[in-house]
Amino acid sequence: MEMYVTNRTSRCSSEVIMVGEGGMSLRSKQRAAPSDGSHLQFSQYSASVMASSSALYSYRSEVIPSTSPVVSASISVTSLRKTSQRGEHGRVSGWLETMKAASPPRSARSKVGDLFRSKQLLEAQYMEWATKHPSALAIFDKLMEVAKGKQIVLFLDYDGTLAPIVEDPDEAYMSDAMRAAVKKVATLIPTAIISGRRSDKVYEFVQLPELFYAGSHGMDIVGPADGFTGLEADGLRSRDEKRKEAVCYQPASEFLPMINEVYKALEEHAKNILGAKVEHNKFCATVHFRRVEEENWQLLAQEVQRVVKRYPNLCVTQGRKVLEIRPSIQWDKGKAVNYFLQTLDLGNCNNILPVYIGDDRTDEDAFHVVNQKHNGYSILVSSAPKATSATYSLNNPSEVMEFLLRLVKRCQTFGEARV
Ligand SMILES: O=P(O)(O)OC[C@H]1O[C@H](O[C@H]2O[C@H](CO)[C@@H](O)[C@H](O)[C@H]2O)[C@H](O)[C@@H](O)[C@@H]1O
């Protein structure tokens, strides 16, 4: 099956078909909302997506910078709402078929021989994929050679990157060892966490005032004021106690009442589906499928559709066994990366090297920006072959920690992480 994604200019129609973890797929066609009037512009991009029946998938993408000095691209704005134009049932069925193809019934998985063969197959597929996305640990010295004399700026996703994926999103704790590694690196390199969660929730997990935070997929930014350097960041406390020194950027602030309303409606609609959970991520609402029996996924997706179609200014994006309902504005994790770089006064600096580490589809926006605009390092965290524009890979959060510690050691030895 071959799938195409196209998107041109900031006021455009886009058609996206995606296959994700557990084979979740979604197809939609929508008109993007007008620009929010910020200094950032949407660029052109095109990509093709290919997926095999075994739910292995990959895509090639290309970003064509506009003439604007600040360019970024988005790939993930999809809408279940518009799906209804093509027939909701057909679309949801297609989505479920792909999802089930990636999760064969337990009986089929239980045979030892089958398990062994599929493990071997997966390993071979991973190795092939890893030749295209080399391990950032394996080529660490080479990466650092290129970084010599450059200001590294570090961007980290949270779930699946700093903390392992778990069943209950309220229990996605990072380890103390990871916290210590992030703390060390943040004392040497300007570091920000860009998460889909609400920023206060991420801060609750991370507990490090040394960092900058952007929650709600970059729609809730706590960053440095002009002339404020990365090493002086004071986490979320800057919001209350050091307001003068911090900048809060919330490009979707007018959507807050709407998201509150949608959250309540989703909770109401999902309450009778066993295992379903709705999370309020401030500027988006996240519906969790992970603990829902597969036979109820369709029901839950239909409930989401039912709610979202009442809100023409909202759209649905996908993550790891989640559907996320968010404002249809042109803002994403990639824009948040640019925002941080600009407020750190590094946006137009040739001497910077942004490093972005993330595991999910919404991180792809940031990978694009880091690759195309800044020639930086984009690193996907994944233990399975995955569609990505990230150049490099790390297998899991433990490898992320190892990477951070090597970065620390390297900075301490050479003192070159900051210009
Ligand atoms: O951008 P991120 O920091 O990666 O946040 C994306 C979503 O992460 C969380 O959900 C994911 O992790 C959960 C805990 O491991 C897991 O149960 C869920 O299936 C994953 O999708 C978070 O709960 C969401 O709100 C974030 O949007």
The ligand as an ORCA input file, in Angstrom:
! r2SCAN-3c Opt
* xyz 0 1
  O       5.183     14.478     23.583
  P       5.268     13.472     24.689
  O       5.943     13.995     25.920
  O       5.850     12.174     24.233
  O       3.750     13.190     25.082
  C       2.895     12.487     24.181
  C       1.803     11.807     24.962
  O       2.469     11.063     25.988
  C       1.662     10.410     26.941
  O       1.046      9.284     26.318
  C       1.984      8.282     25.952
  O       2.625      7.779     27.132
  C       1.741      7.127     28.074
  C       2.540      6.754     29.296
  O       3.639      5.978     28.957
  C       1.078      5.924     27.386
  O       0.204      5.270     28.272
  C       0.327      6.395     26.127
  O      -0.197      5.288     25.435
  C       1.280      7.164     25.209
  O       0.597      7.715     24.091
  C       0.651     11.346     27.535
  O      -0.189     10.640     28.402
  C      -0.116     12.103     26.483
  O      -0.942     13.047     27.106
  C       0.887     12.843     25.601
  O       0.221     13.572     24.610
*
